[in-house]
Amino acid sequence: MSDNIFQKLIKSSPRGRLWQIFTLVIVLTIAAALIDVGSVYNKGTAWLSGKTSGYVQLPKVGEVPFHLGLDLQGGTHLVYKADTSNVPAGGEADAAEGVRDVIERRVNAFGVAEPLIQINKAGEDDYRIIVELAGVKDADEAIKMIGETPILEFKEQGDRSLNDEETQKLINDNTKAEAKAEEALGKILSRGDFAKIAGEYDESGSFAVDGKWIDLENSPDIADAVSKLKIDGVTDLVESSDGYYIDKLLEKKSAKNELTGEDKIQVKASHLLICYDGAEGCEGGLSKEDAYAKIKELKEKATAKNFTELVKANSTEPGADQTGGELGWFGKGTMVTPFEDTVFPQKVRTISFVVETKFGYHLIYKEAERKLEQYRVQEIFVAKTTRENLIGGEDSFWVTTNLTGKYLKRASVQFDQNSGRPEVSLKFDGDGAKLLEEITGRNVGKQLAIFLDGKSIIDTNGDEIIDERDVYAPTVNQEISGGEASISGNFNLVEAKTLSRRLNAGALPVPITLSSQQVVGASLGRVSIQNSLQAGLWGLLLVAIFMIAFYRLPGLISVLSLAVYGLFTLAILKVFHVTLTLSGIAGFILSIGMAVDANVLIFERLKEELRSGNAIDKAMKNGFARAWPSIRDGNLSTILTCLILFWFSTSMIKGFALTLAIGILMSLFTAVTITRNLLNLLPEKLFSYSFLVGVNKEKIQ
């Protein structure tokens, strides 16, 4: 069937149709060129404007940078093997995910810009965590930070508080800090140079003229303020627990999922749940048939206006009478699969059809949807004086106990029988049970804080810590014996699940061992780029010389087609934020050879048709048609190999496979579409000259 389709594609078209296609190709080529060399074009327009005293003003274009991989911009590549031998069957994937979360928290604390941390399953139970830290030169420090065993600690309250002198100093210092930040903001708003003012006022010690990337996930307050700005706009003072921030927006882009490359999306929704006997967490519910009948009846009544009231009156979700089923903002990977498969494609301000999950039947009201964005900002930071500065840190308020994560067997979500609210249940082993009884016995009426990796597991809705008393610290109501305890608070089901996962992630006994490490210097990355570009240019030049020398006029057409191919491929790599690695460049260069291969097959077949005495138009039709099966089969087998490499290999090989696959697809387009149309546009008389086609004149009709 594919041969028939191709035969239809190569049937003679009116010459006007060929010119339309040619015009479209020219437009696309210009667009691709502007994407590839936007910075050069902008410099040219600025030069022309200067030479003509501003009389000639050409529009500028947005500059799209290449996303360089670790081996090109320098950094550290680490591969860890997770030992899941002691994890219960079926929990290996969750254990590996928990280790990934712990490593990600540590890397974020290390201050690495846009780290890549992913899980690679090499065998049945062989889980590897790949960590790529761009710009990190001290590999030993990174390995030390990442490789430590996750630490889950329970701390009790200390008695240290600020005296009057310390309190007054705290007030005075922070008044001065605010005044200093206001002074800096005033100079910026008076059209002062941001970078120059930062040199005078910034106290972070890490100001970057090129800026840094932030988003709603890692800097929610700052990103929220920046999201309202236009490019080059400046925020008001953004106050946090540690100081004051002033940010200037340089660039914004859609946040991408590191594994899939898709835009990150969050939705805001609420739901109405009718559970039934046998559903998870449902006790004394309706039969499945009665539950379905009830939710179908509610579906007919439900509207956007009355949905909250229907939830409060009818939902069986614990605490729904207070929360109205509100789930807040969440992204993919938070909810169970049937729930997510429904709510993400659902239109905003609509109510879903009946959705069944393991918890029962749901109606979902999708309130809003947003694409997450990343913002490149210049940032000035003016530090506050904190309580820790004055009395020596939070350990003076929270005292470490002997109860740690090694005694925690599991954490799970359950519901309070009285209030119906979700809470997190903790189960300790024998030694942990004794420690818990002893600690809670002496802390009745006081708070017991939970720390993971030295940081408090704060309220799971992401609120900032104002001071060290504001950590997530449940109050001990009574002495707890038996090794079982629960954490209750004003959080919903999603937040409770998140807290449970964090606790399990810290408590899972999954050792990790470093199986390989690689450090690439930034200078080596630059050398790699230069050498790769030189190799690509020399290869392209030699291929062009060969094609023109051997195939004459068709060879010249193929070189033009190859140039268009290169522009298109590089533009795709930029626009779709494909991370370009050294192996990816190798894949691109290899795809150039694949692109030439298709042209060689076509031209050889064309010459055979001409030698057989066929007319020019018939020779071209037959040449393209009869070369297609070989082109198709050869490229298809290579694309299948690329898919296998992409799905079952590590990140470096994935870069090679991805760029090679993109290059092959583009080569098919340029060889079969652009080359064919350019040849058809040429006057047939040109093909009558043997020196232009390499076939004896008497053979050409």
C-alpha positions in Angstrom: 0.0 0.0 0.0 2.9 2.4 0.7 4.1 1.9 -2.8 0.7 2.9 -4.2 0.7 6.0 -2.0 4.2 7.0 -3.3 3.1 6.4 -6.9 0.3 8.9 -6.3 2.7 11.4 -4.7 5.0 11.4 -7.7 2.3 11.8 -10.4 2.9 14.9 -12.6 1.5 18.0 -11.0 0.7 21.2 -12.8 3.7 23.5 -12.8 1.9 26.0 -10.7 1.5 23.4 -8.0 5.3 22.9 -8.1 5.9 26.6 -7.7 3.5 26.7 -4.7 5.5 23.9 -3.0 8.8 25.6 -3.9 7.5 28.9 -2.4 6.4 27.1 0.8 9.9 25.5 1.1 11.6 28.9 0.7 9.4 30.4 3.5 10.1 27.4 5.8 13.8 27.6 5.0 14.0 31.3 5.8 12.1 30.7 9.1 14.5 27.8 10.0 17.5 30.0 9.2 16.3 32.8 11.5 15.8 30.2 14.2 19.3 28.8 13.7 21.2 32.1 13.4 18.8 34.5 15.1 21.7 36.1 17.0 23.6 36.8 13.8 20.6 38.2 12.2 19.9 40.5 15.1 23.5 41.8 15.1 23.1 42.4 11.4 19.9 44.4 11.8 21.6 46.5 14.6 24.6 47.1 12.4 22.4 48.1 9.4 20.4 50.4 11.7 23.5 52.1 12.9 24.9 52.5 9.4 21.7 54.2 8.2 21.3 56.3 11.4 18.1 54.3 12.3 16.5 54.9 8.9 16.4 51.2 8.1 14.8 49.3 11.0 14.4 45.6 10.3 12.3 43.6 12.8 14.3 41.5 15.4 13.7 37.8 16.0 13.6 35.8 19.2 16.9 34.1 19.8 16.4 30.3 20.6 19.5 28.8 22.2 20.7 25.3 21.9 20.1 23.1 25.0 23.6 21.7 25.6 24.1 18.5 27.5 26.4 17.7 30.3 29.3 16.6 28.0 29.2 19.9 26.1 28.8 22.5 28.9 30.8 20.6 31.6 29.8 18.9 34.8 29.4 15.6 36.6 27.7 12.4 35.4 26.9 9.9 38.1 25.2 6.5 37.9 24.0 4.8 41.1 22.7 1.3 41.5 19.8 0.9 44.0 19.8 -2.3 46.0 16.1 -3.4 46.2 16.8 -6.9 47.4 15.3 -6.2 50.9 12.2 -4.4 49.5 8.9 -6.4 49.5 7.9 -7.8 46.2 6.1 -5.2 44.1 7.6 -2.2 45.9 10.9 -2.0 44.0 9.7 0.8 41.7 8.4 2.9 44.6 11.6 2.3 46.5 13.7 3.6 43.5 11.4 6.5 43.1 11.8 7.3 46.8 15.6 7.3 46.4 15.3 9.6 43.4 13.2 12.0 45.5 15.9 12.0 48.2 18.7 12.6 45.7 16.7 15.4 44.0 16.2 17.2 47.4 19.9 17.0 48.0 20.9 18.2 44.6 18.5 21.1 44.9 20.1 22.0 48.2 23.4 21.9 46.4 22.2 24.7 44.2 22.7 23.0 40.8 20.9 24.7 37.9 18.5 22.4 36.0 19.9 19.0 37.2 18.8 15.8 35.4 17.9 13.0 37.8 16.1 9.9 36.3 15.6 6.3 36.9 16.8 3.7 34.4 15.6 0.1 34.7 18.3 -2.1 33.2 16.9 -5.5 34.2 14.0 -7.1 36.1 15.2 -5.7 39.5 18.1 -3.6 38.4 17.2 0.0 39.1 19.8 2.7 38.3 19.6 6.4 39.2 21.3 8.7 36.7 22.4 12.1 38.0 23.7 14.8 35.7 24.9 17.9 37.4 25.8 20.6 34.9 28.5 23.0 36.1 29.5 21.0 39.1 33.3 20.6 39.1 33.7 19.2 42.6 32.5 15.6 41.9 33.7 14.3 45.3 31.5 16.9 47.2 28.5 15.9 45.0 29.1 12.2 45.6 29.3 12.8 49.3 26.1 14.8 49.4 24.1 12.3 47.2 25.5 9.1 48.5 24.6 9.5 52.2 21.8 7.3 53.6 18.5 9.2 53.9 18.1 10.5 57.4 14.6 10.7 59.0 14.7 12.3 62.5 12.2 13.1 65.2 13.1 16.1 67.4 11.6 17.5 70.5 11.3 21.1 71.6 14.1 22.9 73.3 13.7 25.7 75.8 15.9 28.4 74.3 14.1 31.7 73.3 15.3 35.2 72.4 16.1 37.6 75.2 15.0 41.3 75.0 18.4 42.4 73.7 18.3 39.8 70.9 14.8 40.6 70.0 15.6 44.3 69.6 18.6 43.4 67.5 16.5 41.2 65.3 14.0 44.1 64.8 16.7 46.7 64.1 18.7 44.5 61.7 15.7 43.6 59.6 14.5 47.2 59.5 17.9 48.1 58.0 17.7 45.1 55.6 14.3 46.2 54.3 15.5 49.8 53.9 18.5 48.6 52.0 16.3 46.5 49.7 13.9 49.4 49.2 16.9 51.7 48.3 18.1 49.2 45.7 14.6 48.9 44.2 14.4 52.7 44.0 17.6 52.9 42.0 16.4 50.2 39.6 13.1 51.8 39.0 15.0 55.0 38.3 16.4 53.3 35.2 19.6 52.2 37.0 21.6 49.3 35.6 20.4 46.1 37.3 23.7 44.3 37.2 25.7 47.3 38.5 23.2 47.9 41.3 23.5 44.2 42.2 27.2 44.5 42.6 26.5 47.1 45.3 23.6 45.6 47.1 23.4 41.8 46.4 24.3 39.7 49.4 23.8 36.2 47.9 27.4 36.0 46.6 26.1 34.2 43.5 24.7 36.9 41.3 24.7 35.9 37.6 24.6 38.5 34.8 23.1 35.8 32.5 20.5 35.1 35.2 19.2 31.8 36.6 16.1 29.7 35.9 13.3 29.5 38.5 9.7 28.2 38.4 6.6 27.7 40.6 7.9 24.4 41.9 11.3 25.5 43.3 10.6 29.3 44.0 6.9 29.7 44.3 6.7 33.2 45.8 9.3 34.7 43.5 8.0 32.9 40.4 4.5 34.1 41.1 5.6 37.7 41.3 7.8 37.3 38.1 4.9 35.7 36.1 3.0 39.0 36.1 5.9 40.9 34.5 6.8 41.6 30.9 10.3 40.9 29.6 12.8 43.3 31.4 10.2 44.0 34.1 11.2 44.2 37.7 9.3 42.8 40.8 8.5 44.7 43.9 10.2 43.5 47.0 9.5 39.8 47.6 9.9 38.9 51.3 10.8 35.5 52.5 12.0 34.0 55.7 15.6 34.6 54.9 15.5 38.0 53.2 14.2 40.3 50.5 14.4 39.5 46.8 14.2 41.8 43.7 14.0 40.0 40.4 14.3 41.2 36.8 12.6 39.0 34.1 15.0 38.2 31.2 13.2 35.3 29.5 10.3 32.9 30.0 9.6 29.5 28.5 7.3 26.6 29.1 8.5 24.2 31.8 9.1 20.7 30.3 8.9 17.2 31.7 12.5 16.1 31.7 11.7 12.5 30.6 8.9 13.1 28.0 9.7 16.7 26.9 6.0 17.6 27.2 4.9 20.9 28.7 4.3 20.6 32.4 0.6 21.2 33.2 -1.2 21.6 36.5 -5.0 21.5 37.0 -7.1 22.7 39.9 -10.1 20.5 40.6 -12.5 19.3 43.2 -14.4 16.0 43.3 -17.4 14.3 44.7 -16.8 10.7 45.9 -19.4 8.0 46.5 -17.6 4.9 47.9 -19.0 1.4 48.0 -18.3 -1.8 50.0 -15.0 -3.2 48.9 -13.5 0.1 47.8 -10.2 1.2 49.5 -10.8 3.1 52.7 -14.6 2.7 52.5 -16.4 1.2 55.5 -20.1 0.7 55.8 -20.7 2.1 52.3 -23.4 1.4 49.8 -23.4 -1.6 47.5 -21.6 -1.0 44.2 -24.9 -0.9 42.3 -26.5 1.6 44.7 -23.4 3.8 44.7 -23.4 4.0 40.9 -27.1 4.8 40.9 -26.6 7.6 43.4 -23.7 9.2 41.6 -25.6 9.0 38.3 -28.5 10.9 40.0 -26.0 13.5 41.3 -24.4 13.8 37.9 -27.8 15.0 36.4 -28.1 17.6 39.2 -24.6 18.8 39.2 -23.6 22.2 37.8 -20.5 24.4 38.2 -22.5 26.6 40.6 -23.9 23.9 42.9 -21.1 21.4 42.8 -19.5 22.5 46.1 -22.8 22.2 47.9 -23.5 18.8 46.4 -20.1 17.6 47.6 -20.6 18.9 51.1 -24.0 17.2 51.3 -23.3 13.9 49.6 -19.6 13.0 49.3 -18.3 10.1 51.3 -14.7 11.5 51.3 -13.7 12.2 54.9 -13.8 15.9 55.6 -15.5 16.8 52.4 -18.3 18.5 54.3 -15.6 21.1 55.2 -13.4 21.2 52.2 -16.0 20.8 49.5 -13.8 18.1 47.8 -11.2 20.7 46.9 -8.0 19.2 45.7 -6.0 22.3 44.9 -3.4 22.5 42.1 -1.7 19.3 41.1 0.3 17.9 38.2 0.6 14.5 36.6 1.7 11.6 38.8 -0.2 12.9 41.9 -3.6 11.1 41.4 -4.5 7.6 40.5 -4.4 6.8 36.8 -8.2 6.8 36.0 -8.6 10.1 37.8 -5.7 11.7 35.9 -6.8 10.2 32.5 -10.1 12.0 33.0 -9.2 15.4 34.5 -6.2 16.4 32.3 -8.0 16.2 28.9 -11.2 17.6 30.5 -12.3 21.1 29.6 -12.1 23.8 32.2 -15.3 24.6 34.2 -16.9 21.3 33.3 -18.0 18.3 35.3 -16.7 14.9 34.2 -18.6 11.7 33.5 -18.7 9.1 36.3 -15.1 7.9 37.0 -14.3 4.7 38.9 -11.1 4.4 40.9 -10.1 2.1 43.7 -11.7 4.5 46.1 -15.2 4.4 44.5 -17.1 6.6 42.0 -16.1 10.2 41.3 -17.5 13.3 39.7 -14.7 15.7 38.9 -15.2 19.5 38.5 -12.2 21.0 36.7 -11.9 24.6 38.0 -8.8 25.7 36.1 -5.7 24.7 34.2 -2.3 26.3 33.8 1.0 25.5 31.9 3.9 25.8 34.2 6.6 28.3 33.0 10.2 28.8 33.8 11.7 32.2 34.2 15.2 33.4 33.6 15.9 36.2 36.1 18.6 38.4 37.4 18.2 38.5 41.2 19.3 40.8 44.0 19.1 39.3 47.5 19.3 41.3 50.8 19.5 39.0 53.8 17.5 39.3 57.0 18.9 38.5 60.5 17.1 35.3 61.7 16.7 33.7 65.0 19.2 31.1 64.0 21.8 33.8 63.4 21.4 35.0 67.0 21.2 31.8 68.9 23.0 29.3 66.8 20.5 27.6 64.5 17.3 25.6 64.8 19.1 22.9 66.8 18.8 25.2 69.8 15.1 25.0 69.5 14.7 21.4 68.2 16.6 18.8 70.1 17.5 15.5 68.3 16.2 12.3 69.8 17.3 8.7 69.2 14.2 8.0 67.2 15.1 8.0 63.5 13.9 6.6 60.2 15.7 3.3 60.7 13.0 2.3 63.2 10.1 3.2 60.9 8.6 0.2 59.2 6.0 2.1 57.1 3.8 5.2 56.8 0.3 5.0 55.3 -2.8 7.2 54.8 -5.9 6.5 56.9 -8.9 8.5 58.1 -9.8 9.8 61.5 -12.9 8.0 62.7 -14.3 11.1 64.5 -13.5 14.0 62.1 -13.2 11.9 58.9 -10.1 13.9 58.0 -7.1 12.1 56.4 -4.1 11.5 58.6 -0.8 9.6 58.3 -0.3 6.4 60.2 3.2 5.5 61.4 4.3 1.9 62.3 7.6 1.4 64.2 9.6 -1.7 64.9 10.1 -3.0 68.5 13.0 -0.8 69.3 11.3 2.2 67.7 8.1 1.5 69.7 10.1 1.7 73.0 11.8 5.0 72.0 8.4 6.5 70.8 6.8 5.6 74.2 9.7 7.2 76.1 9.8 10.4 74.0 6.0 11.0 73.9 5.8 10.3 77.6 8.0 13.3 78.4 6.5 15.5 75.7 2.7 15.4 76.3 1.2 18.7 75.3 4.4 19.6 73.4 5.4 19.4 69.8 7.4 16.6 68.1 9.0 17.8 64.8 9.9 15.5 61.9 13.0 16.2 59.8 14.0 14.5 56.6 17.6 15.0 55.4 18.1 17.7 58.0 15.1 19.7 56.7 11.7 19.8 58.3 8.8 18.1 56.5 6.8 21.3 56.5 3.1 21.6 55.9 2.7 19.7 52.6 0.9 22.6 50.8 4.3 24.2 50.5 4.0 27.1 52.9 7.3 28.7 53.8 8.8 28.4 57.3 8.7 31.7 59.0 11.0 30.6 61.8 12.1 27.3 63.2 8.9 27.0 65.3 6.9 26.9 62.1 8.1 23.5 61.0 5.6 20.7 60.6 5.5 19.6 64.2 2.4 17.7 65.4 1.4 18.1 69.1 1.7 15.0 71.3 -1.7 14.4 72.9 -0.8 11.4 75.0 2.0 8.8 75.7 2.0 6.5 72.7 2.7 2.8 73.3 2.6 -0.1 70.9 4.7 1.5 68.2 1.9 3.0 66.2 1.2 6.7 65.9 -0.6 9.1 63.6 0.1 12.6 62.3 -3.1 14.6 61.9 -3.5 18.1 60.7 -5.4 20.5 58.4 -4.4 18.8 55.2 -6.4 17.1 52.4 -6.0 13.6 51.0 -3.4 14.7 48.3 -1.3 16.3 51.0 -1.5 13.3 53.3 -0.4 11.0 50.5 2.6 13.3 49.8 3.6 13.4 53.4 3.3 9.6 53.6 5.5 9.2 50.5 8.1 11.5 51.9 8.3 9.5 55.1 8.5 6.2 53.3 11.2 7.7 51.0 13.3 8.6 54.0 12.7 5.3 55.8 13.1 2.8 52.9 16.2 0.7 53.5 17.5 1.0 49.9 21.3 1.3 49.8 22.8 2.9 46.7 26.2 2.3 45.3 28.1 4.5 42.8 28.7 2.3 39.8 30.2 5.0 37.5 31.2 8.6 37.4 32.4 10.9 34.7 33.6 14.5 35.0 33.7 16.8 31.9 35.3 20.2 32.1 33.7 23.2 30.5 36.8 23.7 28.4 36.6 20.1 27.2 33.0 20.7 26.3 34.0 23.7 24.2 36.7 21.7 22.4 34.2 18.9 21.8 31.8 21.4 20.2 34.5 23.0 18.0 35.9 19.6 16.9 32.4 18.3 16.2 31.5 21.3 14.1 34.7 21.1 12.2 34.1 17.4 11.5 30.5 18.2 10.4 31.6 21.0 8.1 34.4 19.0 6.5 32.1 16.0 6.1 29.4 18.2 4.5 32.0 19.9 2.2 33.4 16.5 1.0 30.0 15.1 0.5 29.0 18.2 -1.6 32.1 17.9 -3.7 31.5 14.2 -4.3 27.8 14.7 -5.2 28.5 17.6 -7.7 31.5 15.8 -9.2 29.8 12.5 -9.7 26.2 13.5 -10.4 26.7 16.9 -11.9 23.4 18.9 -12.0 21.3 16.5 -9.9 24.2 16.5 -7.4 24.1 20.3 -7.2 20.3 20.0 -6.5 21.0 17.4 -3.8 23.6 19.8 -2.1 20.9 22.5 -2.0 18.5 20.0 -0.6 21.1 18.9 2.0 21.6 22.6 3.1 17.8 22.9 3.6 17.9 19.6 5.5 20.6 20.9 7.8 18.7 24.2 8.5 15.5 22.3 9.2 17.1 19.7 11.5 18.9 22.3 13.6 15.8 24.4 13.9 13.8 21.4 15.2 16.5 20.7 17.8 16.2 24.3 19.0 12.4 24.7 18.9 11.7 21.4 20.7 14.4 21.9 23.3 16.2 18.8 22.4 19.3 18.5 24.7 22.3 18.4 22.4 25.1 16.1 23.6 28.3 15.0 21.9 26.7 11.7 20.9 23.8 13.7 19.6 26.0 15.7 17.4 27.5 12.4 16.2 23.9 11.2 15.4 23.3 14.4 13.4 26.5 14.0 11.4 25.7 10.4 10.7 22.2 11.4 9.5 23.9 13.7 6.9 25.3 10.5 5.4 21.9 8.9 5.5 20.4 11.9 3.7 23.0 11.6 0.9 22.3 7.9 0.7 18.7 8.6 -0.3 19.8 11.0 -3.0 22.4 8.5 -4.3 19.8 5.8 -4.7 17.5 8.2 -6.6 20.1 9.5 -8.9 21.6 6.1 -9.8 18.1 4.9 -10.7 17.5 8.1 -12.7 20.7 7.5 -14.7 19.7 3.9 -15.4 16.4 5.1 -16.7 18.1 7.7 -18.9 20.5 5.0 -20.2 17.5 2.8 -21.1 16.4 5.6 -23.5 13.4 6.8 -21.4 12.2 10.4 -21.8 13.3 12.9 -19.1 9.9 13.1 -17.4 9.4 9.4 -17.4 12.9 8.8 -16.2 12.4 11.1 -13.2 9.1 9.4 -12.4 10.5 6.0 -12.6 13.7 6.9 -10.9 12.0 8.3 -7.8 9.3 5.5 -7.7 11.7 2.6 -8.0 14.2 4.0 -5.6 11.6 4.5 -2.9 11.3 0.9 -1.6 15.0 0.8 -0.9 15.0 4.2 0.7 11.9 3.4 2.8 13.2 0.0 4.1 16.7 1.2 4.8 15.5 4.3 6.8 12.7 2.4 8.5 15.1 -0.2 9.9 17.3 2.6 11.2 14.4 4.4 12.8 13.4 1.2 14.6 16.9 0.8 15.9 16.8 4.4 17.1 13.6 3.7 19.0 15.1 0.7 20.7 18.2 2.7 21.7 16.1 5.5 23.0 13.8 3.4 25.2 16.3 1.0 26.6 19.6 2.9 26.9 21.1 5.6 29.1 20.9 9.4 28.5 24.0 9.7 26.4 22.9 7.0 23.9 19.4 8.5 23.9 20.8 11.8 22.6 22.5 9.9 19.7 19.3 8.0 18.9 17.0 11.0 19.0 19.1 13.3 16.8 19.7 10.4 14.3 15.9 9.7 14.2 15.1 13.4 13.6 17.8 13.6 11.0 16.5 10.5 9.1 12.9 11.8 9.1 14.1 15.2 7.7 16.3 13.5 5.1 13.3 11.6 3.8 11.4 14.9 3.5 14.2 16.7 1.8 15.3 13.9 -0.6 11.8 12.8 -1.7 10.0 16.1 -1.6 12.5 19.0 -2.0 14.9 17.3 -4.4 12.1 15.9 -6.6 10.3 19.2 -6.9 13.5 21.1 -7.7 14.4 18.7 -10.4 10.9 18.9 -11.8 11.1 22.7 -11.9 14.3 22.7 -14.0 13.9 23.0 -17.8 14.0 19.6 -19.5 16.5 21.0 -22.0 19.2 21.1 -19.3 19.0 17.3 -19.1 19.9 17.0 -22.8 23.5 18.0 -22.0 25.6 14.9 -21.1 28.1 16.9 -19.0 25.2 18.0 -16.7 23.8 14.5 -16.0 26.8 12.1 -16.7 24.9 10.1 -19.4 25.8 9.9 -23.1 23.8 12.4 -25.1 22.6 9.9 -27.6 20.9 8.0 -24.7 18.9 11.1 -23.7 15.6 11.8 -25.5 
